[in-house]
Each structure stands twice: as structure tokens, then as C-alpha cells.
Amino acid sequence: MTKLKSILGYSGAILTVALALVTPFVLLGWFTQGIGAMGLRIHPSYSGGEVSHTIQRQGYRILVYRRVGRTTPWQRVDPFVQARWTPGTALPATLSDDLDLNGDGKPDVHIVLDTVRMVVDAAPLGAGWRPLHSRGVTSFSALIARVDGDIVVRLPVE
């Protein structure tokens, strides 16, 4: 009887460990579907938001995102608009461009972009935009970075 109890005890322990190791893999699909159904999204201050419009240029295009503002009073990210030059490999070493950031058909910012040294100079052409001279990341709302081979610039808003 003692031998039977020890065999059953060890068998139960082995099955418990095996189930504990296999359960996450079995339930992973169900868990990811449940999380996906919740409609959770990455906050726009991290992702840049949604694409507002596209500006087509010779050999490349510029994706202009919607304005991202503060959603709570204690949020530290200042308002910005993100622009993405794609494909990054087709860009010249230096480019100068006027961008329409709010989609009204008039240029809002003049940008000089050095794609080799990763330096951006942005001069506002109207009210509502702040100038930017950046080499890398100065804040979440004013930066230049390579993302998946493309060049992303965040332009601060007044």
C-alpha cells in the first residue's frame, strides 16, 4: 500500500509539472484572441498616431500623421506631428522640402534633412508650429530617427 501511494504521488507530481509546462502553449491562442478582442492600441505618443495623408515626391513619399496632443494633464509629451520618409534607401544625402502638415494644401514647415548625419532643421512657415534643430532624440515630441529603414521626424506643435 505504501508503494502504491508513492507511485501515485510521483505520477501526480510528474503530470502536474507536465501540464504546467504545456498549458501556456495550449492556451496562448485563446489568450491572444481575448486580448485582441479588447481593442487595445499603442498610445499615439509612442506610435505617432494614424496616417493623415501622403505626399508623393520623385522616388520617395512622405507619410504625414495626425496631430498628437496631450490626452491627460500629467502627460509629459508635448504636442507633435510625425512625418515619415519612405523608402529611406531612396532618399538623397540632403533634401530640402516644404511640408503641408495639417492637410490644408499650404506648406506649414520648411525642412532641411541630412539623411547621412541624421540632422533635421525645420523652420515654420506659419503660426502654430515650432522650429526644430535636432540631431537624434531630444524629446518624444522633437526627434529624428531611423525606423525600419525609413526616416521618422517628429515636429513640435505650438
C-alpha positions in Angstrom: 0.0 0.0 0.0 2.9 2.4 0.8 4.5 1.6 -2.5 1.2 2.3 -4.3 0.8 5.7 -2.5 4.3 6.7 -3.6 3.8 5.7 -7.2 0.5 7.6 -7.3 2.1 10.6 -5.6 5.1 10.8 -8.0 2.9 10.1 -11.0 0.6 13.0 -10.0 3.6 15.3 -9.5 5.0 14.4 -12.9 1.6 15.0 -14.6 1.2 18.4 -12.8 4.6 19.6 -13.9 3.9 18.4 -17.5 0.5 20.2 -17.5 2.1 23.3 -16.1 4.7 23.3 -18.9 2.2 22.5 -21.7 -0.8 24.7 -20.6 0.7 28.1 -21.8 1.2 26.8 -25.3 -2.3 25.3 -25.5 -3.9 28.5 -24.1 -1.7 31.0 -25.9 -4.1 31.2 -29.0 -7.1 31.7 -26.8 -5.3 34.3 -24.7 -4.1 36.4 -27.7 -7.6 36.3 -29.2 -9.0 37.6 -25.9 -6.5 40.4 -25.7 -7.0 41.2 -29.4 -10.8 41.4 -28.9 -10.3 44.1 -26.2 -9.3 46.7 -28.9 -6.2 47.8 -27.0 -3.9 50.1 -29.0 -0.5 51.6 -28.5 -0.8 55.2 -27.4 -0.1 57.7 -30.2 2.6 59.4 -28.3 4.7 56.2 -28.8 3.5 55.1 -32.2 3.0 58.5 -33.9 -0.7 58.1 -34.4 -2.6 57.4 -37.6 -1.5 58.5 -41.1 -3.4 61.6 -42.1 -2.2 62.0 -45.7 0.7 61.1 -48.1 2.9 63.5 -50.0 4.3 61.9 -53.1 7.8 63.0 -54.3 10.1 61.9 -57.0 11.4 58.5 -55.9 10.0 58.6 -52.3 6.9 59.6 -50.4 6.2 61.3 -47.1 3.6 59.9 -44.7 2.2 62.7 -42.5 0.5 61.5 -39.4 -2.4 63.1 -37.4 -1.5 65.7 -34.7 -0.8 64.0 -31.4 -1.7 66.1 -28.3 -1.9 65.7 -24.6 -4.7 63.4 -23.5 -4.2 63.9 -19.8 -2.9 66.9 -17.8 0.1 65.0 -16.3 1.3 63.7 -19.7 4.9 64.9 -20.4 4.8 64.6 -24.2 4.3 67.9 -25.9 2.0 68.0 -29.0 3.7 67.0 -32.3 3.1 65.8 -35.8 5.1 62.9 -37.1 6.4 62.6 -40.7 7.9 59.5 -42.2 10.1 59.5 -45.3 9.9 56.1 -47.1 11.8 54.3 -48.5 14.8 55.5 -46.6 17.2 54.0 -49.1 15.8 56.1 -52.0 16.5 59.4 -50.2 19.3 61.7 -51.3 22.1 62.6 -48.8 20.5 66.0 -48.2 16.9 67.1 -49.0 15.0 70.3 -48.6 11.2 70.2 -48.6 8.1 72.2 -47.8 5.6 70.1 -45.9 1.9 70.6 -45.5 1.4 69.0 -42.1 -2.3 69.9 -41.5 -3.6 68.9 -45.0 -4.9 72.3 -46.0 -2.9 72.5 -49.2 -0.4 75.2 -47.9 3.1 74.4 -46.7 3.5 74.7 -43.0 7.1 73.9 -42.4 10.3 74.0 -44.4 12.5 71.1 -43.6 16.2 70.5 -44.4 17.1 66.9 -43.8 20.6 65.4 -43.7 20.0 61.7 -44.1 23.6 60.7 -43.6 24.3 62.6 -40.3 20.6 62.3 -39.2 20.2 66.0 -38.6 16.9 67.9 -39.3 16.3 71.7 -39.4 12.6 72.7 -39.5 11.5 76.3 -39.9 7.8 77.2 -39.5 6.2 79.0 -42.5 3.1 80.0 -40.4 1.6 80.1 -37.0 1.1 77.0 -34.9 4.5 75.3 -35.5 7.7 75.5 -33.5 11.2 75.5 -35.1 13.3 72.4 -34.7 17.0 71.7 -34.9 17.7 68.2 -33.9 20.4 65.5 -34.1 18.7 62.4 -32.7 16.2 62.3 -29.9 15.8 65.4 -27.8 12.3 64.5 -26.5 9.4 62.4 -27.6 7.9 65.4 -29.4 11.1 66.5 -31.2 13.2 63.8 -32.8 14.7 62.3 -35.9 15.3 58.5 -36.0 15.6 55.6 -38.4 12.7 53.2 -38.1 12.6 50.0 -40.3 15.0 51.8 -42.7 12.7 54.8 -43.1 13.4 58.2 -41.5 10.9 59.5 -38.9 10.8 63.1 -37.8 8.5 64.5 -35.1 7.8 68.2 -35.4 6.7 70.1 -32.3 3.4 72.0 -32.4 2.6 75.3 -30.6 
